[in-house]
Amino acid sequence: MTTDIPLLLEREGAVASICFNRPSALNAIDPPMARAFLSIVRELAVDPSVRAVIMRGAGNGFMAGGDLAVLNADPRRGAAELIGPLHEAVRVLDTMDAPLVAQVHGVAAGAGLSLMLQADFVLAAAGTRFNLAYANIGASCDVGASWALPRRVGLRRALEIALLSDTYDADAAERMGLINRVVPAAELAAEASALAHRLANGPTLALGHLRRLMRSFQDRDLAGQLDAEAAAFQACAATDDFRVGVDAFRHRETPSFTGR
């Protein structure tokens, strides 16, 4: 695998795969990687042929977090150079219709765990270790962890994970709701690919509305959420996929969605 490019983008049909590619540093994020991630996310967000996205890491782990060498050299500037593009990338990911699958192995720590939490689905290899880790270096979290973590595991457990900075194995992460499923390491890539392709064959615009409704459920009262659901359903009703889906259901056939 090429080692001088911080991020690799691969395509397999409607599935795009983003690979963090600093294996010698356990894929710790430095400014070039952060900028490359934002650039790729922006590219995928405006490409209607992308109907599912996988995030994964090269080498021995998913991601060890931010590059401490960058933060040590100039803490405030280093933090700004990492957080700026990463936070904008998370904002863009949140707007996408394509579901996001995290394929995690080895370690997910710090910003790596924060990024993982932004995924709609997380598959982790047996033996993976998880640690939010920010408190270990005297920092608060970034990359959306304070938004995502309480939504995944509840406030009390989120505070425990964040303030104590304990390390959890994959089985514990699954029990807490940090991840969806633990799979054997040898099967991780195949399982993540199968899930992404299943999602990519779905009604992409409807999946986009569903993921945004679910992710924003705590931002509105019931009346507001009902209004958002009604607007989203009306938008879906105007799509080709809705017509295909209703027709297939009426005729007891399997729908063939096109994402339009």
C-alpha positions in Angstrom: 0.0 0.0 0.0 1.2 3.5 -0.8 2.6 5.1 2.3 3.3 8.7 1.2 -0.4 9.6 0.7 -2.2 10.3 4.0 -5.6 9.2 2.8 -6.6 6.7 0.1 -9.9 6.7 -1.7 -11.2 3.5 -3.4 -14.4 2.8 -5.2 -16.2 -0.4 -5.7 -19.4 0.4 -7.6 -21.6 2.7 -5.4 -19.4 2.1 -2.3 -16.6 4.5 -1.5 -13.8 3.5 0.9 -11.7 6.0 2.8 -8.5 4.6 4.2 -6.5 6.5 6.7 -2.9 5.8 5.6 -0.2 6.6 8.2 0.3 3.1 9.4 3.7 3.8 10.9 2.0 6.3 13.3 -1.1 4.1 13.8 -2.9 6.6 11.5 -2.6 9.4 14.0 -4.0 12.5 12.3 -1.7 15.3 11.2 -2.7 18.4 9.3 -2.1 16.9 5.8 -4.4 14.0 6.7 -7.0 16.3 8.2 -7.1 18.5 5.1 -7.2 15.4 2.8 -10.1 14.0 4.8 -12.1 17.2 4.4 -11.3 17.3 0.7 -12.4 13.7 0.1 -15.6 14.1 2.2 -16.5 17.1 0.2 -15.9 15.2 -3.0 -18.1 12.3 -1.9 -20.9 14.5 -0.6 -21.6 16.0 -4.1 -21.3 12.7 -6.0 -24.8 11.1 -6.3 -23.2 7.8 -7.5 -21.8 7.3 -3.9 -24.5 5.4 -2.0 -22.4 4.1 1.0 -19.1 5.0 2.5 -16.6 2.9 4.5 -14.0 4.4 6.8 -11.0 2.2 7.7 -7.4 2.4 8.7 -4.2 0.9 7.1 -1.8 -1.2 9.1 -2.3 -2.3 12.7 -5.1 0.0 13.8 -8.0 2.2 12.8 -6.7 5.4 14.3 -4.7 6.4 17.4 -6.0 10.0 17.5 -4.4 13.3 16.8 -0.6 13.4 16.1 0.9 14.4 19.5 4.1 15.6 17.8 2.0 18.3 16.0 0.3 19.2 19.3 3.6 19.3 21.2 5.4 21.5 18.7 2.8 24.3 18.9 -0.3 23.3 21.0 -2.7 26.1 20.0 -1.8 26.2 16.3 -1.6 22.4 16.1 -5.0 22.1 17.6 -6.5 24.6 15.2 -4.9 22.9 12.1 -6.4 19.6 13.2 -9.8 20.6 14.5 -10.7 23.1 11.8 -10.8 20.6 8.8 -11.9 17.7 10.9 -15.0 19.5 12.3 -15.9 20.8 8.9 -15.6 17.2 7.5 -18.0 16.0 10.3 -20.5 18.7 9.3 -20.4 17.5 5.7 -20.7 13.9 6.7 -23.8 14.7 8.7 -25.5 16.1 5.5 -24.9 13.1 3.3 -27.5 10.6 2.2 -25.0 7.8 1.9 -24.7 5.8 5.2 -21.3 5.7 6.8 -19.8 2.4 8.0 -16.7 2.3 10.2 -14.5 -0.8 9.8 -12.4 -0.8 13.0 -9.5 -2.9 14.1 -6.5 -2.7 16.4 -7.2 0.6 18.2 -9.6 3.5 18.1 -8.5 6.2 20.5 -8.9 10.0 20.8 -10.0 11.5 17.6 -10.1 8.1 16.1 -12.9 7.1 18.5 -14.6 10.4 17.9 -14.6 9.8 14.2 -15.8 6.3 14.6 -18.8 7.6 16.7 -19.9 9.6 13.7 -20.5 6.4 11.6 -24.0 5.0 11.3 -22.7 1.4 11.7 -19.5 0.3 13.4 -18.1 -3.2 12.8 -15.0 -4.0 15.0 -12.5 -6.9 14.8 -12.2 -9.0 17.9 -9.3 -7.7 19.9 -9.8 -4.1 19.1 -9.2 -1.6 22.0 -11.2 1.6 22.5 -10.2 4.7 24.6 -11.5 8.2 24.4 -8.1 9.2 25.8 -8.5 13.0 25.8 -8.3 13.3 29.6 -5.0 11.4 29.6 -3.4 14.4 27.9 -5.3 17.1 29.8 -7.7 17.9 26.9 -11.4 17.9 26.3 -12.8 16.1 23.3 -13.3 17.2 19.7 -14.6 15.8 16.4 -18.1 15.6 17.7 -17.5 13.1 20.5 -19.5 15.2 23.1 -22.5 15.1 20.7 -22.3 11.5 19.6 -21.1 9.6 22.7 -24.1 10.4 25.0 -26.4 9.5 22.1 -24.8 6.1 21.7 -24.4 5.1 25.3 -26.3 7.5 27.5 -25.1 10.4 29.6 -23.8 8.5 32.7 -21.8 6.0 30.7 -20.5 8.7 28.4 -19.2 10.6 31.4 -17.6 7.4 32.7 -15.9 6.8 29.3 -14.7 10.4 28.9 -13.6 11.3 32.5 -11.9 8.0 33.5 -10.4 7.3 30.1 -10.4 3.6 30.6 -9.6 1.2 27.8 -12.4 -1.1 26.7 -12.2 -4.3 24.6 -14.5 -5.0 21.6 -16.9 -7.1 23.6 -17.4 -4.4 26.2 -17.7 -1.8 23.5 -20.5 -3.9 21.9 -22.3 -4.3 25.2 -22.2 -0.5 25.8 -23.5 0.4 22.4 -20.2 2.0 21.1 -20.2 -0.5 18.2 -22.8 -2.6 16.4 -21.0 -5.9 16.1 -17.7 -7.7 16.8 -16.5 -10.0 14.0 -13.4 -12.2 13.7 -10.5 -10.1 12.4 -10.1 -12.3 9.3 -13.7 -11.5 8.3 -13.8 -7.8 9.1 -13.2 -6.4 5.6 -15.6 -8.8 4.0 -18.3 -8.1 6.6 -17.9 -4.3 6.3 -18.0 -4.6 2.5 -21.1 -6.7 2.5 -22.9 -4.3 4.8 -21.9 -1.3 2.8 -23.1 -2.9 -0.5 -26.4 -3.8 1.2 -26.8 -0.2 2.1 -25.7 1.0 -1.3 -28.5 -1.1 -2.9 -31.1 0.6 -0.7 -33.2 3.8 -1.4 -30.4 6.2 -0.8 -32.4 9.4 -0.5 -34.8 7.8 2.0 -31.8 6.4 4.0 -30.4 9.9 4.1 -33.7 11.3 5.5 -33.8 8.4 8.0 -30.3 8.9 9.3 -30.8 12.6 9.7 -34.1 12.2 11.5 -32.6 9.7 13.9 -29.5 11.7 14.5 -31.5 14.9 15.3 -34.1 13.3 17.6 -33.0 15.2 20.7 -32.9 18.5 18.9 -36.7 18.9 18.7 -39.8 18.4 20.8 -42.3 15.9 19.6 -44.3 18.4 17.5 -41.1 19.5 15.8 -40.0 16.0 15.1 -43.4 15.1 13.7 -43.1 18.1 11.3 -39.6 17.0 10.3 -40.9 13.4 9.6 -43.8 14.7 7.5 -41.5 16.9 5.4 -39.0 14.0 4.9 -41.8 11.6 3.9 -43.1 14.1 1.4 -39.7 14.4 -0.1 -39.3 10.6 -0.3 -42.8 10.4 -1.9 -41.5 12.4 -4.8 -38.6 10.0 -5.6 -38.3 7.2 -8.2 -37.3 4.8 -5.4 -40.6 5.4 -3.6 -42.6 4.6 -6.7 -40.5 1.5 -7.3 -40.8 0.4 -3.7 -44.5 0.8 -3.4 -45.1 -1.0 -6.8 -42.8 -3.9 -5.8 -44.5 -4.2 -2.4 -47.9 -4.4 -4.1 -46.8 -7.1 -6.4 -44.8 -9.0 -3.8 -41.5 -8.4 -5.7 -38.1 -7.3 -4.6 -37.5 -3.6 -5.4 -34.5 -2.5 -7.4 -33.6 0.9 -6.0 -31.5 3.3 -8.0 -30.9 6.0 -5.4 -33.0 8.6 -7.3 
